Amino acid sequence: MVPGDAFVAQVNWLVAVTGGKEQLAQRSGGLVSVRTLDNWTAGNYPRTKVTGAVRELDMWARTQLPGYPTAAGVPSLIESCGPASRNGGPVVADEVIRPVPDEPTAPPSRRWRRWALMAAAQLSVIGAAVLVTLLVVDEEESAAAPDGTAAANELVNLPLPSTGDGRLRQEEAGSIGANTYADPRTLEGGGPAIPPNTVLEVRCRYYAPSVPSVTPDGFWYLIETAEWNGLWSPANSFMNGDVPGGPYIHNTDFDVPVCE
């Protein structure tokens, strides 16, 4: 345990109250893996942002584990990881622009008329510039919105790569097994689950980090083994060369080639 680390203390409390890391992973329905718990208890947890995995485990613990988060004597998971809140900087007042006085020899009425004409001209120029800017921005936003939507749809509609280097790699599922999907980008077409500790063959790996639970690497394996052939499964659900009992330090087996 990392001394004085609130997040680590809270995770250790969750592990203790559920009877162990594997039990916590199973009771939470796979919201967090044993490998991730090993990393968190060693102090290797999200420090730049509160990840989806942390939020999901925090929500589950609030509803399923009486005493959380106060029993551990430290803040909750989402309150003890990620960056600290930052206050905004001081507000600097705008500089006051004063008109340049007219020539002292000009009559007062002429000076006033000249100043009024100059001010009116400046306001007209500023107003025209603002109007043109608003029109341009509105036009650009109107044009960009459908383009952005179309680009997102096109990305999802692109065929998934499925070619490795011709050599299959064996991977072993972790202690809680692994889920499978037809499309790792949208989690559509869920397939049969892979039982714990199942050894199977994978063809290649694909980067699709949109699902929070596949962090930190964001890779998926394309499975070759018959029962799950053609389906995708999160790389961090496999042992990736680590041995049972830990330490679990590999979220991805980078010997598996990238899908092309």
ROLUM-428745 format. One line per field, with one value per residue: residue number from 1; x, y, z of N, C-alpha, C in turn. Coordinates in nm, 2 decimals, padded with zeros to 4 digits. Each point is the difference from the previous one (the first is absolute). Layout:
n: c(NUM  ...)
n_u: c(X  ...)
n_v: c(Y  ...)
n_w: c(Z  ...)
ca_u: c(X  ...)
ca_v: c(Y  ...)
ca_w: c(Z  ...)
c_u: c(X  ...)
c_v: c(Y  ...)
c_w: c(Z  ...)
//
This chain:
n: c(1  2  3  4  5  6  7  8  9  10  11  12  13  14  15  16  17  18  19  20  21  22  23  24  25  26  27  28  29  30  31  32  33  34  35  36  37  38  39  40  41  42  43  44  45  46  47  48  49  50  51  52  53  54  55  56  57  58  59  60  61  62  63  64  65  66  67  68  69  70  71  72  73  74  75  76  77  78  79  80  81  82  83  84  85  86  87  88  89  90  91  92  93  94  95  96  97  98  99  100  101  102  103  104  105  106  107  108  109  110  111  112  113  114  115  116  117  118  119  120  121  122  123  124  125  126  127  128  129  130  131  132  133  134  135  136  137  138  139  140  141  142  143  144  145  146  147  148  149  150  151  152  153  154  155  156  157  158  159  160  161  162  163  164  165  166  167  168  169  170  171  172  173  174  175  176  177  178  179  180  181  182  183  184  185  186  187  188  189  190  191  192  193  194  195  196  197  198  199  200  201  202  203  204  205  206  207  208  209  210  211  212  213  214  215  216  217  218  219  220  221  222  223  224  225  226  227  228  229  230  231  232  233  234  235  236  237  238  239  240  241  242  243  244  245  246  247  248  249  250  251  252  253  254  255  256  257  258  259  260)
n_u: c(00.08  -00.04  00.10  -00.11  -00.02  -00.09  00.04  00.13  -00.01  -00.07  00.09  00.09  -00.08  -00.02  00.13  00.03  -00.09  00.05  00.11  00.05  00.11  00.02  -00.03  00.08  00.09  -00.02  00.00  00.10  00.00  00.12  -00.05  00.07  00.12  00.05  00.03  -00.11  -00.06  00.08  -00.03  -00.13  00.00  00.07  -00.11  -00.02  -00.06  -00.12  00.10  -00.02  -00.08  -00.13  00.05  -00.05  00.11  00.06  -00.07  00.01  00.13  00.02  -00.07  00.07  00.11  -00.05  -00.03  00.12  00.08  -00.08  00.00  -00.02  00.08  -00.08  -00.03  00.05  -00.07  -00.03  00.03  -00.11  -00.02  -00.12  00.00  00.06  -00.05  00.08  00.00  00.07  -00.11  -00.02  00.05  -00.09  00.08  00.07  -00.11  00.05  -00.01  -00.09  00.09  -00.01  -00.07  00.08  -00.10  00.07  00.04  -00.10  00.03  00.08  00.04  -00.05  -00.10  -00.07  -00.08  00.11  00.06  -00.12  -00.02  00.13  -00.01  -00.12  00.05  00.11  -00.07  -00.09  00.10  00.06  -00.12  -00.01  00.13  -00.01  -00.11  00.05  00.11  -00.07  -00.08  00.11  00.06  -00.11  -00.02  00.13  00.00  -00.12  00.05  00.11  -00.07  -00.09  00.11  00.06  -00.12  -00.06  00.11  -00.01  -00.13  00.02  00.10  -00.07  -00.10  00.07  00.05  -00.12  -00.04  00.12  00.04  -00.01  00.13  00.05  00.11  00.06  00.10  -00.12  00.05  -00.06  -00.06  00.05  -00.12  00.02  -00.13  -00.03  00.01  -00.05  00.08  -00.06  -00.04  -00.09  00.04  -00.10  -00.02  00.13  -00.04  -00.10  00.08  -00.02  -00.11  -00.04  00.11  00.03  -00.02  00.12  00.00  00.01  00.12  -00.08  00.07  00.01  -00.03  00.08  -00.06  -00.06  00.05  -00.10  00.04  -00.08  00.04  -00.10  00.02  -00.04  -00.07  00.03  -00.01  00.13  00.01  -00.12  00.07  -00.04  -00.03  00.04  -00.11  00.09  00.01  -00.04  -00.01  00.11  00.01  00.08  00.00  -00.03  00.12  -00.03  00.11  -00.05  -00.08  00.12  00.07  00.00  00.02  -00.09  00.05  -00.08  -00.07  00.04  00.07  -00.11  00.09  -00.05  -00.05  00.11  -00.01  00.10  00.02  -00.12  00.00  00.02  -00.14  00.01)
n_v: c(-00.12  00.10  00.04  00.03  -00.10  00.10  00.01  -00.02  00.08  00.07  -00.02  00.01  00.10  00.03  -00.01  00.06  00.09  -00.02  -00.01  00.10  00.01  -00.13  00.00  00.11  -00.05  -00.11  00.05  00.07  -00.13  00.00  00.09  -00.09  -00.01  -00.12  00.00  00.05  -00.09  -00.09  00.06  00.00  -00.12  -00.01  00.08  -00.09  00.11  00.03  00.08  -00.02  -00.11  00.02  -00.12  -00.05  -00.07  00.12  00.07  -00.11  -00.02  00.13  00.00  -00.11  00.05  00.11  -00.08  -00.05  00.10  -00.04  00.12  -00.03  00.11  00.02  -00.13  00.03  00.10  -00.02  00.10  00.01  -00.11  00.05  00.01  -00.11  00.01  00.01  00.10  00.09  00.05  00.07  00.10  00.07  00.06  00.11  00.07  00.03  00.11  00.02  00.03  00.12  00.02  00.10  00.08  00.01  00.09  00.07  00.06  00.06  00.02  -00.13  00.05  00.02  00.07  00.05  00.02  00.04  00.07  00.05  00.02  00.06  00.07  00.03  00.03  00.07  00.06  00.02  00.05  00.07  00.03  00.02  00.06  00.06  00.02  00.04  00.07  00.04  00.02  00.05  00.07  00.03  00.03  00.07  00.05  00.03  00.04  00.07  00.04  00.03  00.03  00.01  00.08  00.05  00.01  00.05  00.08  00.02  00.02  00.08  00.05  00.01  00.06  00.05  -00.09  -00.09  00.04  -00.09  00.07  -00.11  -00.07  -00.07  00.05  -00.11  00.07  -00.07  00.01  00.02  -00.03  00.12  00.03  00.11  -00.06  00.00  00.12  -00.02  00.07  00.03  00.11  00.01  00.06  -00.09  -00.11  00.01  -00.08  00.00  -00.06  -00.13  -00.01  00.05  -00.12  00.01  00.05  00.04  -00.10  00.10  00.00  00.10  00.08  00.10  00.12  00.06  00.12  -00.01  00.12  00.00  -00.12  00.07  -00.11  00.05  00.11  00.03  -00.13  -00.04  -00.11  -00.05  -00.12  -00.03  -00.07  -00.10  -00.04  -00.12  -00.02  00.07  -00.08  00.11  -00.03  00.11  00.01  00.07  00.06  00.10  -00.08  00.01  -00.11  -00.01  -00.13  00.07  -00.03  -00.11  00.08  00.04  00.11  00.08  00.00  -00.10  00.11  -00.01  -00.10  00.08  -00.13  00.02  -00.03  00.13  00.01  -00.06)
n_w: c(00.00  -00.08  00.08  00.08  -00.08  -00.01  -00.13  00.03  00.10  -00.08  -00.10  00.09  00.03  -00.13  -00.02  00.12  -00.02  -00.12  00.08  -00.07  -00.08  -00.01  00.13  00.01  -00.08  00.06  00.12  -00.05  -00.04  00.04  00.09  00.08  -00.06  00.03  -00.13  -00.03  00.08  -00.06  -00.12  00.03  00.05  -00.12  -00.02  -00.09  00.04  -00.06  -00.05  -00.13  00.02  00.03  -00.02  -00.11  00.01  00.04  -00.10  -00.09  00.04  00.00  -00.11  -00.05  00.05  -00.05  -00.09  00.00  00.04  00.10  00.03  -00.13  00.00  00.10  -00.01  -00.11  00.04  -00.13  -00.09  -00.08  -00.08  -00.03  00.14  -00.02  -00.13  -00.11  -00.08  00.07  00.06  -00.11  00.07  -00.06  -00.09  00.04  00.01  -00.12  00.05  -00.09  -00.08  00.06  -00.12  00.00  -00.04  -00.11  00.08  -00.04  -00.11  00.09  -00.13  -00.02  -00.05  00.12  -00.07  -00.06  00.12  00.05  -00.11  00.00  00.13  -00.01  -00.10  00.06  00.11  -00.07  -00.06  00.12  00.05  -00.12  00.00  00.13  -00.02  -00.11  00.07  00.11  -00.08  -00.07  00.12  00.05  -00.11  00.00  00.14  -00.02  -00.11  00.06  00.11  -00.07  -00.07  00.12  00.04  -00.12  -00.02  00.13  -00.01  -00.12  00.05  00.10  -00.08  -00.08  00.11  00.06  -00.12  00.03  -00.09  00.09  00.04  -00.08  -00.04  00.04  00.06  00.01  00.11  00.05  00.10  00.10  00.05  00.13  00.01  00.06  00.13  -00.06  -00.08  -00.12  -00.03  -00.09  -00.10  -00.08  00.08  00.02  -00.11  -00.01  00.02  -00.13  00.00  00.12  00.02  00.00  00.13  00.03  00.03  00.13  -00.02  -00.10  -00.06  -00.08  -00.13  -00.01  -00.08  00.06  00.02  00.06  -00.03  00.10  00.05  -00.08  00.03  00.11  -00.01  -00.12  00.08  00.00  -00.05  00.03  00.02  -00.11  00.03  -00.12  00.04  00.00  00.12  -00.04  00.13  00.00  -00.11  -00.02  00.13  00.06  00.07  00.11  -00.04  00.08  -00.07  -00.06  00.02  -00.13  00.04  00.07  00.12  00.02  00.07  -00.12  -00.01  -00.02  -00.10  -00.06  -00.05  -00.07  -00.09  00.01  00.03  00.04  -00.13  -00.04  00.01  -00.12)
ca_u: c(-00.08  00.08  -00.04  -00.07  -00.07  -00.14  -00.06  00.04  -00.07  -00.14  00.00  00.03  -00.12  -00.09  00.05  -00.02  -00.14  -00.05  00.07  00.11  -00.01  -00.08  -00.14  -00.04  -00.02  -00.12  -00.12  -00.04  -00.05  00.11  00.03  00.14  00.07  00.10  00.12  -00.02  00.01  00.14  00.06  -00.05  00.05  00.14  00.01  -00.01  -00.14  -00.01  00.03  -00.03  -00.15  -00.08  -00.04  -00.13  00.01  00.00  -00.14  -00.09  00.02  -00.05  -00.15  -00.03  00.03  -00.09  -00.13  00.01  00.09  -00.03  00.12  00.08  00.15  00.05  00.06  00.15  00.06  00.06  -00.11  -00.04  00.09  00.00  00.05  00.14  00.09  -00.02  00.06  -00.08  -00.07  00.08  -00.08  00.03  00.09  -00.06  -00.06  00.07  -00.09  00.03  00.06  -00.09  00.05  -00.05  00.02  00.11  -00.06  00.02  00.09  -00.06  -00.04  -00.13  -00.12  -00.06  -00.11  00.07  00.07  -00.10  -00.05  00.11  00.01  -00.12  00.01  00.11  -00.05  -00.10  00.07  00.06  -00.10  -00.05  00.10  00.00  -00.13  00.01  00.10  -00.06  -00.10  00.06  00.05  -00.11  -00.05  00.09  00.00  -00.12  00.00  00.10  -00.05  -00.11  00.06  00.08  -00.08  -00.03  00.12  00.05  -00.09  00.02  00.13  -00.02  -00.07  00.09  00.10  -00.06  -00.04  00.12  00.03  00.11  00.11  00.00  00.11  00.12  00.12  00.00  00.03  -00.10  00.06  -00.08  -00.03  -00.08  -00.10  00.03  -00.07  -00.14  -00.04  00.00  -00.12  00.03  -00.09  00.03  00.06  00.05  -00.02  -00.13  -00.04  -00.12  00.02  00.06  00.01  00.01  00.11  00.11  00.01  00.13  00.12  -00.01  00.11  -00.05  00.09  -00.04  00.06  00.06  -00.06  -00.06  -00.02  -00.14  00.00  -00.13  -00.06  00.09  00.06  00.11  00.12  00.06  00.06  -00.11  00.01  -00.09  00.05  -00.09  00.02  00.00  -00.05  -00.12  -00.13  -00.01  00.07  -00.05  -00.05  00.10  -00.01  00.10  00.13  00.03  -00.07  00.09  00.12  00.11  00.13  00.02  -00.03  -00.11  00.05  00.06  -00.07  -00.07  00.05  -00.02  -00.13  00.00  00.12  00.04  00.05  -00.11  00.01  -00.12  -00.08  00.01)
ca_v: c(00.12  00.13  00.07  00.13  00.01  -00.02  -00.09  -00.14  -00.04  -00.03  -00.12  -00.11  -00.02  -00.07  -00.14  -00.07  -00.02  -00.10  -00.13  -00.02  00.06  -00.08  00.01  00.13  00.00  -00.08  00.06  00.13  -00.03  00.03  00.14  00.02  -00.13  -00.03  00.07  00.15  00.02  -00.01  00.13  00.11  -00.02  00.03  00.14  00.03  00.02  00.13  00.12  00.12  00.02  -00.10  -00.09  -00.07  -00.12  00.04  00.04  -00.11  -00.07  00.09  00.00  -00.13  -00.02  00.08  -00.07  -00.15  -00.03  00.09  00.06  00.07  00.00  00.06  -00.10  00.00  00.12  00.09  00.03  -00.10  -00.02  00.11  00.12  -00.02  -00.02  00.11  00.13  00.08  00.11  00.12  00.13  00.09  00.11  00.12  00.07  00.12  00.10  00.05  00.13  00.10  00.08  00.14  00.07  00.10  00.14  00.08  00.11  00.10  00.12  -00.01  00.04  -00.11  -00.07  -00.07  -00.12  -00.10  -00.06  -00.09  -00.12  -00.08  -00.07  -00.11  -00.11  -00.07  -00.08  -00.12  -00.10  -00.07  -00.10  -00.11  -00.07  -00.08  -00.11  -00.10  -00.06  -00.09  -00.11  -00.09  -00.07  -00.10  -00.11  -00.08  -00.08  -00.11  -00.10  -00.07  -00.09  -00.10  -00.09  -00.12  -00.07  -00.07  -00.12  -00.09  -00.06  -00.10  -00.12  -00.07  -00.07  -00.13  -00.09  -00.06  -00.14  -00.03  -00.08  -00.14  -00.08  00.01  -00.03  -00.14  -00.09  00.02  00.00  -00.05  00.09  -00.06  00.09  00.02  -00.08  00.02  -00.02  00.12  00.02  00.01  00.08  00.01  00.13  00.06  00.15  00.03  -00.11  -00.07  -00.14  -00.07  -00.15  -00.08  00.04  -00.10  -00.05  00.04  -00.08  -00.06  00.03  00.01  00.07  00.13  00.03  00.14  00.10  00.12  00.11  00.06  00.03  00.07  -00.06  00.03  -00.12  -00.06  00.08  00.12  -00.02  00.01  -00.10  -00.12  -00.12  -00.07  -00.14  -00.10  -00.12  -00.03  00.04  00.15  00.05  00.12  00.09  00.08  -00.01  00.09  -00.06  -00.01  -00.11  -00.12  00.00  00.07  -00.04  00.00  -00.13  00.01  00.05  00.13  00.13  00.01  00.12  00.01  00.01  -00.05  -00.07  00.08  -00.09  -00.02  00.11  00.09  -00.04  00.09)
ca_w: c(00.00  00.00  00.13  -00.01  -00.13  00.03  -00.10  00.03  00.13  -00.03  -00.08  00.10  00.09  -00.09  -00.02  00.12  00.03  -00.09  00.02  -00.09  -00.13  -00.09  00.04  -00.03  -00.15  -00.03  00.06  -00.08  -00.13  -00.09  -00.02  00.01  00.00  00.10  -00.04  00.03  00.15  00.03  -00.03  00.09  00.14  00.00  -00.02  -00.15  -00.03  -00.08  00.07  -00.08  -00.01  00.06  -00.11  00.01  00.08  00.13  00.03  00.01  00.12  00.11  00.00  00.05  00.14  00.08  00.00  00.03  00.12  00.11  00.06  -00.09  00.00  00.13  00.08  -00.03  00.06  -00.10  -00.10  -00.09  -00.11  -00.10  00.07  00.03  -00.11  -00.09  00.03  00.10  -00.06  -00.01  00.00  -00.11  00.03  00.02  -00.11  -00.03  -00.06  -00.13  -00.01  -00.03  -00.11  00.01  -00.13  -00.01  00.00  -00.13  00.01  00.09  -00.07  -00.06  00.08  00.07  -00.08  -00.11  00.06  00.04  -00.12  -00.05  00.09  -00.03  -00.13  00.02  00.08  -00.08  -00.10  00.06  00.04  -00.12  -00.04  00.10  -00.02  -00.13  00.02  00.08  -00.08  -00.10  00.08  00.04  -00.12  -00.04  00.10  -00.01  -00.13  00.02  00.09  -00.07  -00.09  00.07  00.08  -00.07  -00.04  00.11  00.02  -00.11  00.02  00.11  -00.06  -00.10  00.07  00.05  -00.11  -00.07  00.03  00.10  -00.05  00.05  -00.05  00.09  -00.08  -00.04  00.11  00.11  00.14  00.11  00.11  00.10  00.06  00.14  00.10  -00.01  -00.14  -00.08  -00.09  -00.15  -00.08  -00.15  -00.04  00.12  00.00  00.04  00.09  -00.06  -00.04  00.11  -00.02  00.12  00.09  00.00  00.14  00.06  -00.02  -00.13  -00.09  -00.14  -00.10  -00.05  -00.13  00.00  00.10  -00.06  00.10  00.01  00.14  00.03  00.12  00.11  00.07  -00.07  00.03  -00.06  -00.14  -00.10  -00.11  -00.01  -00.08  -00.10  00.04  -00.11  00.05  -00.06  00.06  00.00  -00.12  -00.06  00.10  00.07  00.15  00.06  00.03  00.14  00.06  -00.02  00.08  -00.07  00.04  00.15  00.06  00.10  00.13  -00.01  -00.03  -00.13  -00.05  -00.15  -00.05  -00.14  -00.04  -00.12  -00.10  -00.09  -00.10  -00.02  -00.11  -00.12)
c_u: c(00.09  -00.04  -00.06  -00.08  -00.14  -00.07  00.04  -00.07  -00.14  -00.01  00.03  -00.11  -00.10  00.04  -00.02  -00.14  -00.07  00.07  00.11  -00.02  -00.09  -00.15  -00.06  -00.03  -00.13  -00.13  -00.04  -00.04  00.11  00.02  00.15  00.07  00.09  00.13  -00.01  00.01  00.14  00.07  -00.04  00.06  00.15  00.03  00.00  -00.15  -00.01  00.02  -00.03  -00.15  -00.07  -00.05  -00.14  00.00  -00.01  -00.14  -00.09  00.02  -00.05  -00.15  -00.05  00.02  -00.10  -00.14  00.01  00.08  -00.03  00.13  00.09  -00.06  00.05  00.07  00.15  00.07  00.07  -00.11  -00.03  00.10  00.01  00.05  00.15  00.09  -00.03  00.06  -00.08  -00.07  00.09  -00.09  00.05  00.09  -00.08  -00.05  00.06  -00.10  00.04  00.06  -00.10  00.06  -00.06  00.03  00.11  -00.07  00.03  00.09  -00.07  -00.05  -00.14  -00.11  -00.06  -00.10  00.06  00.07  -00.10  -00.05  00.10  00.01  -00.11  00.01  00.10  -00.06  -00.10  00.07  00.07  -00.10  -00.06  00.10  00.00  -00.13  00.01  00.09  -00.07  -00.11  00.06  00.06  -00.11  -00.05  00.10  00.01  -00.12  00.00  00.10  -00.05  -00.11  00.06  00.08  -00.08  -00.03  00.13  00.06  -00.08  00.03  00.14  -00.01  -00.07  00.09  00.11  -00.06  -00.03  00.12  00.01  00.11  00.11  00.00  00.12  00.12  00.12  00.01  00.03  -00.10  00.08  -00.10  -00.01  -00.09  -00.09  00.03  -00.10  -00.15  -00.05  00.00  -00.13  00.04  -00.10  00.03  00.07  00.05  -00.02  -00.14  -00.06  -00.13  00.04  00.07  00.01  00.01  00.12  00.11  00.02  00.14  00.11  -00.01  00.12  -00.05  00.11  -00.06  00.08  00.08  -00.07  -00.04  -00.02  -00.13  -00.02  -00.13  -00.06  00.09  00.07  00.12  00.13  00.09  00.05  -00.11  00.00  -00.10  00.07  -00.11  00.03  -00.01  -00.07  -00.15  -00.13  -00.02  00.07  -00.06  -00.05  00.12  -00.02  00.11  00.13  00.03  -00.08  00.08  00.12  00.12  00.14  00.02  -00.04  -00.11  00.06  00.07  00.15  -00.05  00.05  -00.02  -00.15  -00.02  00.12  00.04  00.07  -00.11  00.00  -00.12  -00.07  00.01  -00.12)
c_v: c(00.12  00.08  00.13  00.02  -00.03  -00.10  -00.14  -00.05  -00.04  -00.13  -00.12  -00.03  -00.08  -00.15  -00.08  -00.03  -00.10  -00.13  -00.02  00.07  -00.07  00.01  00.13  00.01  -00.08  00.06  00.13  -00.03  00.03  00.14  00.04  -00.14  -00.01  00.08  00.15  00.02  -00.01  00.13  00.11  -00.01  00.03  00.15  00.04  00.02  00.13  00.12  00.13  00.03  -00.12  -00.09  -00.06  -00.12  00.04  00.05  -00.11  -00.08  00.08  -00.01  -00.14  -00.01  00.08  -00.07  -00.15  -00.02  00.11  00.05  00.08  00.14  00.04  -00.10  -00.01  00.12  00.09  00.03  -00.11  -00.01  00.12  00.13  -00.01  -00.03  00.11  00.13  00.07  00.11  00.13  00.12  00.09  00.11  00.13  00.07  00.13  00.10  00.05  00.14  00.10  00.08  00.13  00.07  00.11  00.14  00.07  00.12  00.11  00.13  -00.01  00.04  -00.12  -00.08  -00.09  -00.12  -00.11  -00.07  -00.10  -00.13  -00.10  -00.08  -00.11  -00.12  -00.08  -00.09  -00.13  -00.10  -00.07  -00.10  -00.12  -00.08  -00.09  -00.12  -00.11  -00.08  -00.10  -00.12  -00.10  -00.08  -00.11  -00.12  -00.09  -00.08  -00.12  -00.11  -00.08  -00.10  -00.12  -00.10  -00.13  -00.07  -00.08  -00.13  -00.10  -00.07  -00.11  -00.12  -00.08  -00.08  -00.14  -00.09  -00.06  -00.14  -00.01  -00.07  -00.14  -00.09  00.02  -00.03  -00.14  -00.10  00.03  00.00  -00.06  00.10  -00.07  00.10  00.01  -00.08  00.02  -00.01  00.13  00.00  00.01  00.08  -00.01  00.12  00.07  00.15  00.03  -00.10  -00.07  -00.14  -00.08  -00.15  -00.07  00.04  -00.11  -00.04  00.04  -00.10  -00.09  00.04  00.00  00.07  00.13  00.03  00.13  00.08  00.13  00.11  00.06  00.04  00.07  -00.06  00.01  -00.13  -00.06  00.08  -00.08  -00.02  00.02  -00.10  -00.12  -00.11  -00.05  -00.15  -00.09  -00.13  -00.02  00.06  00.15  00.06  00.12  00.10  00.07  -00.01  00.10  -00.06  -00.01  -00.10  -00.13  00.02  00.07  -00.03  00.00  -00.14  00.02  00.04  00.13  00.00  00.01  00.14  00.03  00.01  -00.04  -00.08  00.06  -00.09  -00.03  00.12  00.08  -00.05  00.10  -00.03)
c_w: c(00.00  00.12  -00.04  -00.13  00.02  -00.10  00.03  00.12  -00.03  -00.08  00.09  00.09  -00.08  -00.01  00.13  00.03  -00.09  00.00  -00.10  -00.13  -00.10  00.04  -00.03  -00.15  -00.03  00.05  -00.07  -00.14  -00.11  -00.03  00.00  00.00  00.11  -00.03  00.03  00.15  00.05  -00.02  00.09  00.14  00.01  -00.02  -00.14  -00.04  -00.08  00.09  -00.08  -00.02  00.07  -00.11  00.02  00.09  00.15  00.04  00.02  00.13  00.12  00.01  00.05  00.15  00.09  00.01  00.06  00.13  00.11  00.07  -00.10  -00.03  00.14  00.08  -00.01  00.07  -00.10  -00.10  -00.09  -00.12  -00.10  00.06  00.03  -00.11  -00.10  00.05  00.11  -00.08  00.00  00.00  -00.11  00.05  00.03  -00.12  -00.02  -00.06  -00.13  00.00  -00.04  -00.11  00.01  -00.13  00.01  -00.01  -00.14  00.03  00.08  -00.07  -00.06  00.09  00.06  -00.08  -00.11  00.06  00.03  -00.13  -00.05  00.08  -00.03  -00.13  00.01  00.07  -00.08  -00.11  00.06  00.04  -00.12  -00.04  00.09  -00.02  -00.12  00.02  00.08  -00.08  -00.09  00.07  00.04  -00.12  -00.05  00.09  -00.01  -00.12  00.02  00.09  -00.07  -00.10  00.06  00.07  -00.08  -00.05  00.11  00.02  -00.11  00.02  00.11  -00.05  -00.09  00.08  00.05  -00.11  -00.07  00.04  00.10  -00.07  00.06  -00.04  00.10  -00.09  -00.04  00.11  00.12  00.13  00.09  00.11  00.10  00.07  00.15  00.09  -00.01  -00.15  -00.08  -00.09  -00.14  -00.07  -00.15  -00.04  00.13  00.01  00.06  00.10  -00.06  -00.03  00.11  -00.03  00.13  00.09  -00.01  00.15  00.06  -00.03  -00.13  -00.08  -00.14  -00.08  -00.05  -00.13  00.00  00.11  -00.08  00.11  -00.01  00.14  00.05  00.13  00.12  00.06  -00.07  00.02  00.09  -00.14  -00.11  -00.12  00.02  -00.08  -00.09  00.02  -00.12  00.04  -00.04  00.07  00.00  -00.12  -00.06  00.10  00.07  00.15  00.05  00.03  00.15  00.08  00.00  00.09  -00.07  00.04  00.15  00.06  00.10  00.14  -00.01  00.01  -00.14  -00.05  -00.15  -00.03  -00.14  -00.03  -00.14  -00.10  -00.11  -00.10  -00.01  -00.13  -00.11  -00.10)
//
